[in-house]
């Protein structure tokens, strides 16, 4: 006999069901504590937008094992940076093609999407 086990995610903010491919689990840490939250695509984007100014001005840290912490490609900020970079280029805002996005560009992007 075969069994099929299905895992259903619920948005931890709205408590609504997250359909397949319409959300994600986001890991983050603050004040030495690690957290995970399941969010719809909309809430995940809102979280990234709200944290963008802090992330853009933060520095990388090391975890307790001495390894560098996960980089942008692993924690989701690379996609946020590419979205901001694409917006800046499309709107005539000067932005470097690689590396850190200046805080004023991130702020302009956030202001444009409020």
ZAMITOR-520866 format. One record per atom (N, C-alpha, C, O, CB): residue in one letter; x negated, y negated, z negated. Coordinates in steps of 0.2 Angstrom, whole numbers, padded with zeros to 4 digits, always signed. Last residue first. Glycine has a CB too. Example, Ala and Ser with C-alpha at 12.3 -4.5 7.8 and 13.67 -1.06 7.14 Angstrom:
REM ZAMITOR-520866
s-0064+0011-0035/s-0068+0005-0036/s-0064+0000-0039/s-0067-0006-0040/s-0070+0003-0029/a-0066+0028-0039/a-0062+0022-0039/a-0066+0016-0039/a-0071+0017-0042/a-0057+0022-0045/
This chain:
REM ZAMITOR-520866
x-0028-0263+0010/x-0023-0263+0004/x-0017-0265+0007/x-0012-0266+0003/x-0026-0269+0000/x-0038-0262+0020/x-0033-0257+0019/x-0028-0257+0013/x-0025-0252+0011/x-0037-0250+0019/x-0046-0273+0019/x-0042-0272+0025/x-0037-0267+0025/x-0032-0267+0028/x-0047-0271+0031/x-0052-0270+0007/x-0048-0276+0007/x-0043-0275+0013/x-0037-0277+0013/x-0051-0283+0007/x-0060-0260+0011/x-0055-0258+0006/x-0050-0264+0006/x-0044-0263+0006/x-0058-0258-0001/x-0069-0266+0020/x-0065-0261+0022/x-0059-0260+0017/x-0053-0259+0019/x-0069-0254+0023/x-0075-0276+0012/x-0071-0278+0017/x-0066-0272+0020/x-0061-0274+0021/x-0075-0281+0023/x-0082-0267+0003/x-0077-0271+0000/x-0072-0274+0006/x-0066-0274+0005/x-0080-0277-0003/x-0091-0261+0013/x-0086-0257+0009/x-0080-0261+0006/x-0075-0259+0007/x-0090-0253+0004/x-0098-0273+0015/x-0095-0269+0021/x-0089-0265+0018/x-0084-0265+0020/x-0099-0265+0025/x-0104-0276+0003/x-0099-0281+0006/x-0095-0278+0012/x-0090-0280+0013/x-0103-0287+0009/x-0113-0265+0001/x-0107-0266-0003/x-0102-0271+0000/x-0096-0269+0000/x-0108-0268-0010/x-0119-0257+0016/x-0119-0262+0011/x-0112-0263+0007/x-0107-0262+0010/x-0121-0269+0014/x-0121-0239+0016/x-0117-0245+0019/x-0117-0250+0014/x-0116-0249+0008/x-0110-0242+0020/x-0137-0230+0018/x-0132-0233+0014/x-0128-0239+0017/x-0131-0243+0021/x-0135-0236+0007/x-0139-0222+0034/x-0141-0224+0027/x-0135-0227+0024/x-0129-0227+0026/x-0146-0229+0027/x-0136-0229+0051/x-0138-0223+0046/x-0139-0226+0039/x-0140-0232+0038/x-0144-0219+0048/x-0133-0240+0057/x-0130-0234+0060/x-0132-0228+0055/x-0129-0223+0056/x-0134-0233+0067/x-0127-0254+0047/x-0133-0250+0049/x-0130-0243+0052/x-0125-0240+0049/x-0138-0248+0044/x-0116-0266+0053/x-0117-0261+0048/x-0123-0256+0051/x-0123-0255+0057/x-0110-0256+0047/x-0106-0280+0056/x-0113-0277+0056/x-0114-0272+0051/x-0113-0273+0045/x-0118-0283+0056/x-0090-0279+0062/x-0094-0280+0056/x-0101-0277+0057/x-0101-0271+0058/x-0090-0278+0050/x-0081-0277+0072/x-0086-0282+0073/x-0090-0283+0067/x-0094-0288+0067/x-0084-0288+0076/x-0072-0267+0071/x-0070-0273+0069/x-0075-0279+0069/x-0075-0284+0066/x-0067-0273+0062/x-0078-0255+0074/x-0072-0257+0078/x-0070-0264+0076/x-0067-0267+0081/x-0067-0252+0076/x-0088-0255+0064/x-0090-0256+0071/x-0084-0258+0075/x-0085-0263+0079/x-0093-0249+0074/x-0080-0253+0053/x-0084-0259+0053/x-0086-0260+0060/x-0085-0266+0063/x-0091-0258+0049/x-0074-0240+0055/x-0070-0246+0055/x-0074-0253+0056/x-0072-0257+0059/x-0067-0246+0048/x-0086-0232+0055/x-0082-0233+0061/x-0077-0239+0061/x-0077-0243+0066/x-0078-0227+0062/x-0090-0234+0042/x-0094-0236+0047/x-0090-0237+0054/x-0091-0242+0057/x-0100-0231+0048/x-0079-0228+0035/x-0080-0235+0034/x-0085-0238+0040/x-0083-0244+0042/x-0084-0236+0027/x-0081-0215+0040/x-0074-0219+0041/x-0075-0226+0040/x-0073-0230+0045/x-0069-0216+0036/x-0093-0212+0035/x-0092-0212+0042/x-0086-0216+0044/x-0086-0219+0049/x-0092-0205+0045/x-0091-0213+0021/x-0095-0217+0024/x-0094-0218+0031/x-0095-0223+0034/x-0102-0215+0022/x-0082-0202+0020/x-0079-0209+0018/x-0084-0214+0021/x-0082-0219+0024/x-0079-0210+0010/x-0090-0192+0023/x-0084-0193+0027/x-0082-0200+0026/x-0079-0203+0031/x-0079-0188+0026/x-0099-0193+0013/x-0101-0194+0019/x-0096-0195+0024/x-0096-0199+0028/x-0105-0187+0022/x-0093-0190+0001/x-0094-0197+0002/x-0096-0198+0009/x-0095-0203+0012/x-0098-0200-0003/x-0091-0176-0002/x-0086-0179+0002/x-0087-0187+0003/x-0083-0190+0007/x-0080-0179-0002/x-0101-0169-0007/x-0096-0171-0012/x-0091-0176-0008/x-0087-0178-0012/x-0099-0175-0017/x-0109-0164+0003/x-0106-0159-0001/x-0101-0162-0005/x-0096-0159-0007/x-0111-0156-0005/x-0114-0176+0009/x-0111-0171+0014/x-0107-0166+0009/x-0102-0163+0012/x-0116-0167+0018/x-0121-0183-0001/x-0114-0185+0001/x-0111-0180+0006/x-0105-0180+0005/x-0116-0191+0006/x-0128-0170-0012/x-0128-0176-0008/x-0121-0177-0005/x-0116-0174-0006/x-0133-0175-0003/x-0128-0164-0029/x-0125-0163-0022/x-0125-0170-0019/x-0123-0175-0021/x-0118-0160-0023/x-0143-0169-0038/x-0136-0168-0037/x-0134-0167-0030/x-0138-0169-0025/x-0132-0173-0041/x-0159-0160-0038/x-0155-0166-0036/x-0148-0164-0036/x-0146-0159-0034/x-0157-0169-0029/x-0162-0150-0053/x-0161-0151-0046/x-0158-0157-0044/x-0154-0160-0048/x-0157-0145-0043/x-0162-0149-0066/x-0168-0152-0063/x-0167-0153-0056/x-0172-0156-0053/x-0174-0148-0065/x-0151-0144-0073/x-0156-0139-0070/x-0162-0142-0067/x-0166-0139-0065/x-0152-0135-0066/x-0143-0155-0075/x-0147-0153-0081/x-0152-0147-0079/x-0157-0146-0082/x-0143-0150-0086/x-0145-0166-0060/x-0141-0162-0065/x-0146-0159-0070/x-0152-0159-0070/x-0137-0156-0061/x-0150-0182-0057/x-0152-0175-0057/x-0147-0172-0062/x-0145-0175-0067/x-0159-0174-0059/x-0142-0194-0046/x-0145-0192-0052/x-0147-0185-0052/x-0145-0182-0047/x-0140-0193-0058/x-0142-0209-0035/x-0142-0201-0036/x-0145-0200-0043/x-0149-0203-0045/x-0145-0197-0031/x-0134-0224-0039/x-0140-0220-0037/x-0139-0213-0039/x-0135-0211-0043/x-0146-0223-0041/x-0121-0235-0032/x-0124-0230-0037/x-0130-0227-0035/x-0132-0227-0029/x-0119-0224-0039/x-0114-0242-0023/x-0119-0245-0027/x-0123-0241-0032/x-0127-0243-0036/x-0116-0251-0030/x-0106-0233-0017/x-0110-0236-0013/x-0116-0240-0017/x-0121-0241-0014/x-0107-0241-0009/x-0098-0229-0028/x-0102-0224-0025/x-0108-0228-0021/x-0114-0226-0021/x-0098-0219-0021/x-0091-0241-0031/x-0095-0238-0036/x-0100-0233-0033/x-0106-0234-0035/x-0091-0235-0041/x-0083-0243-0019/x-0088-0248-0021/x-0093-0245-0026/x-0099-0248-0027/x-0084-0254-0024/x-0076-0230-0018/x-0081-0232-0014/x-0086-0237-0016/x-0092-0236-0015/x-0078-0234-0007/x-0066-0227-0027/x-0072-0225-0029/x-0078-0228-0025/x-0084-0229-0027/x-0073-0218-0030/x-0055-0230-0019/x-0055-0233-0025/x-0062-0232-0028/x-0065-0237-0032/x-0050-0231-0030/x-0057-0221-0008/x-0057-0228-0007/x-0058-0232-0013/x-0061-0237-0014/x-0050-0230-0004/x-0055-0208-0014/x-0062-0210-0011/x-0062-0218-0010/x-0067-0221-0011/x-0063-0206-0005/x-0042-0209-0018/x-0047-0208-0023/x-0054-0211-0021/x-0058-0214-0024/x-0048-0201-0026/x-0035-0210-0006/x-0035-0216-0011/x-0040-0215-0016/x-0043-0220-0018/x-0028-0215-0014/x-0039-0198-0001/x-0041-0204+0003/x-0041-0210-0002/x-0045-0214-0002/x-0037-0205+0009/x-0032-0190-0010/x-0039-0189-0009/x-0042-0195-0006/x-0047-0197-0008/x-0041-0182-0005/x-0019-0193-0007/x-0022-0195-0013/x-0029-0194-0013/x-0033-0198-0017/x-0018-0191-0019/x-0018-0188+0006/x-0017-0195+0005/x-0020-0197-0002/x-0023-0202-0002/x-0009-0197+0005/x-0020-0175+0005/x-0025-0179+0009/x-0024-0186+0007/x-0029-0190+0007/x-0023-0177+0016/x-0017-0170-0012/x-0015-0171-0005/x-0020-0175-0002/x-0024-0178-0005/x-0008-0174-0005/x-0028-0162-0024/x-0025-0168-0021/x-0023-0167-0014/x-0026-0164-0010/x-0030-0174-0022/x-0034-0156-0039/x-0031-0154-0032/x-0027-0160-0030/x-0023-0163-0034/x-0027-0148-0033/x-0049-0159-0047/x-0043-0161-0046/x-0040-0159-0039/x-0044-0160-0034/x-0042-0169-0047/x-0061-0156-0060/x-0059-0154-0053/x-0052-0156-0053/x-0048-0156-0058/x-0060-0147-0052/x-0076-0162-0069/x-0069-0162-0067/x-0067-0159-0060/x-0071-0160-0056/x-0065-0168-0069/x-0088-0164-0081/x-0086-0162-0075/x-0079-0160-0074/x-0076-0158-0079/x-0090-0156-0072/x-0096-0176-0091/x-0091-0171-0091/x-0089-0170-0083/x-0088-0175-0079/x-0084-0173-0095/x-0104-0187-0092/x-0107-0181-0094/x-0102-0175-0093/x-0103-0169-0095/x-0109-0181-0100/x-0096-0198-0087/x-0098-0198-0094/x-0100-0191-0096/x-0099-0189-0102/x-0092-0200-0098/x-0090-0188-0074/x-0090-0194-0077/x-0092-0194-0084/x-0089-0189-0088/x-0083-0198-0076/x-0089-0179-0058/x-0091-0180-0065/x-0091-0187-0068/x-0093-0191-0064/x-0098-0176-0067/x-0079-0169-0047/x-0082-0175-0049/x-0085-0175-0056/x-0082-0171-0060/x-0078-0182-0048/x-0071-0161-0034/x-0075-0160-0040/x-0079-0167-0041/x-0081-0170-0036/x-0080-0155-0040/x-0056-0158-0027/x-0061-0163-0027/x-0064-0162-0034/x-0061-0162-0039/x-0059-0170-0026/x-0047-0148-0016/x-0049-0149-0023/x-0056-0153-0023/x-0060-0151-0019/x-0051-0141-0026/x-0035-0155-0004/x-0041-0152-0006/x-0042-0152-0013/x-0039-0156-0017/x-0047-0155-0002/x-0023-0154+0010/x-0026-0157+0004/x-0032-0153+0002/x-0035-0150+0006/x-0021-0156-0002/x-0018-0148+0021/x-0016-0155+0019/x-0018-0157+0013/x-0016-0163+0010/x-0008-0155+0019/x-0020-0134+0023/x-0024-0139+0027/x-0022-0146+0025/x-0025-0151+0029/x-0023-0138+0034/x-0004-0129+0017/x-0011-0127+0020/x-0014-0133+0024/x-0011-0135+0029/x-0011-0121+0023/x+0003-0142+0007/x+0004-0137+0012/x-0004-0135+0014/x-0008-0139+0014/x+0008-0140+0018/x+0005-0144-0010/x+0001-0146-0004/x+0001-0140+0001/x-0001-0135-0001/x-0007-0147-0007/x+0020-0149-0019/x+0016-0143-0016/x+0011-0146-0010/x+0014-0151-0006/x+0021-0138-0013/x+0018-0162-0031/x+0021-0159-0025/x+0016-0153-0022/x+0010-0153-0023/x+0022-0164-0020/x+0013-0169-0041/x+0015-0163-0043/x+0019-0159-0037/x+0023-0155-0038/x+0020-0163-0049/x+0006-0181-0040/x+0013-0181-0038/x+0016-0174-0040/x+0022-0174-0040/x+0014-0182-0031/x-0007-0177-0045/x-0004-0183-0046/x+0003-0183-0045/x+0007-0185-0050/x-0008-0188-0042/x-0011-0164-0041/x-0011-0165-0048/x-0008-0172-0050/x-0007-0174-0056/x-0018-0165-0051/x-0002-0155-0029/x-0005-0161-0030/x-0005-0163-0038/x+0001-0163-0041/x-0002-0167-0026/x-0005-0138-0029/x+0000-0143-0031/x-0004-0149-0032/x-0009-0149-0035/x+0004-0142-0037/x-0007-0123-0019/x-0010-0129-0023/x-0004-0134-0024/x+0000-0135-0020/x-0016-0132-0019/x-0006-0106-0021/x-0002-0112-0019/x-0005-0118-0023/x-0005-0118-0029/x+0006-0111-0020/x-0012-0091-0015/x-0013-0097-0019/x-0010-0103-0017/x-0011-0105-0011/x-0021-0098-0021/x-0006-0075-0013/x-0006-0082-0010/x-0007-0087-0016/x-0004-0086-0021/x+0000-0083-0006/x-0011-0059-0009/x-0010-0064-0014/x-0011-0071-0011/x-0016-0072-0007/x-0016-0062-0020/x-0004-0044-0003/x-0006-0051-0001/x-0005-0056-0007/x+0001-0057-0009/x-0002-0053+0006/x-0007-0027-0002/x-0005-0033-0006/x-0008-0039-0003/x-0013-0039+0000/x-0007-0032-0013/x-0003-0011+0004/x-0007-0017+0005/x-0003-0023+0000/x+0003-0023-0001/x-0007-0020+0012/x-0004+0006+0000/x+0000+0000+0000/x-0004-0006+0000/x-0009-0006-0004/x+0005+0000-0006/
